[in-house]
Amino acid sequence: MGENTLKKHLEKCQKFVQRKRIKLISDDNIITPRIWQKNDIKINDIPKEIIEKLKKTVNENYEKFNITIGKSLLYTEEIVKKDFENVYSKEQLSGKNSKNIFQEISIFENAKKLNLILNTNKNIIVELGCGAAELSKTFQIGCKNDSSHILIDRMKYASKNKFDGQIQEKINESNEKNNETNYLMRDVIDIKNMDMKNYINKEKENNNVVFISKHLCGNAFELSIEKIISYHNYLLENKLEKNNKDSVIIATCCHYLLNSNTYCNFDYIKDILNITKEEFDYMIRLTSWGTLKDMQSEHFKLGKQIKYILDKGRCEYLKQHGFKNAEIVEYIDSTYTKENTLVIAYN
Ligand SMILES: C[S@@+](CC[C@H](N)C(=O)[O-])C[C@H]1O[C@@H](n2cnc3c(N)ncnc32)[C@H](O)[C@@H]1O
């Protein structure tokens, strides 16, 4: 290896190590006053009698949560033709390739169905844990290129691995054509450190902010809820709620990462199940069963029920903090992904 190549390699390597370190550090997500502790319980280490007790407790009390799961699989051929004509090739819309595209289309269409997306240029789409921002790209197409986009992720993505360039290009074209001021911004930041007010032009507030995400893992959802509620309160405190709408549509995943300290609504679940924090932490770990292949197994059923209970608690929390409606919706068939649930909140 030549001296220059070695130098470049070491620089790259150093950056990689730094990225890994940053990732590990920012895993210590903290929601004041909640304290982050990693849920490192292994399912195999949970005593059998605790699993039996939790199973009994969940089965006996599940009805009390009054959970209704709306089914809204909005990615039929007709829908794709109407809102996404000529966007995807036949190959993209068949087999495994279609998995992400159908999820993204269905999230957009669910937002549209509930009028979370307005037929104006007021939409500001905030994608939390955006990764490559593919979901934002879908929303932009659905909004006929007439929307602004804020992308949030704590990981830095290389340009070739993200859709920012494509989104920006469409924004530029549309701004020029329609004399508008839509914008795109990406912030490489941990959700726990973001402040929505930094991204919004405060003087001209007249916006429809839609918080979106596809597969926002465990605790990142709880951090997001805090930030969304904080923005919602800001609108109320400054009497801006008449001209500014805000809503939430997020596909949840990886509930097993949560624990009694980071989860937003332990008290709600405790009141119904009458369980201790320790039992709750064990219960959370059982959600891993909710993504098992065998959907007929008792383990799958229990894991899925607990996931629904956790998402219902999130809905209740959003309602307790200002959203009139909060619901759980199945948005994609489980053959595409077992993580097929949306939490939607709006006024
Ligand atoms: C499962 S990936 C999903 C990525 C993308 N939404 C998709 O569907 O392809 C979760 C993303 O959330 C980001 N993330 C997780 N926790 C975060 C946090 N606390 N703050 C910011 N981003 C976070 C990760 O870096 C990752 O890009």
The ligand as an ORCA input file, in Angstrom:
! r2SCAN-3c Opt
* xyz 0 1
  C     -35.010      1.427     11.093
  S     -34.218      2.837     10.452
  C     -35.428      3.436      9.351
  C     -34.868      4.355      8.314
  C     -35.890      4.895      7.302
  N     -36.972      5.567      7.966
  C     -36.418      3.774      6.421
  O     -37.558      3.385      6.546
  O     -35.652      3.275      5.610
  C     -34.263      3.951     11.811
  C     -33.545      5.273     11.540
  O     -33.762      6.110     12.684
  C     -32.544      6.737     13.036
  N     -32.607      7.013     14.486
  C     -32.785      6.131     15.494
  N     -32.788      6.745     16.684
  C     -32.618      8.068     16.421
  C     -32.540      9.231     17.242
  N     -32.636      9.153     18.563
  N     -32.357     10.425     16.642
  C     -32.257     10.520     15.287
  N     -32.327      9.461     14.460
  C     -32.503      8.251     15.014
  C     -31.462      5.744     12.664
  O     -30.213      6.373     12.480
  C     -32.027      5.138     11.378
  O     -31.623      5.863     10.237
*
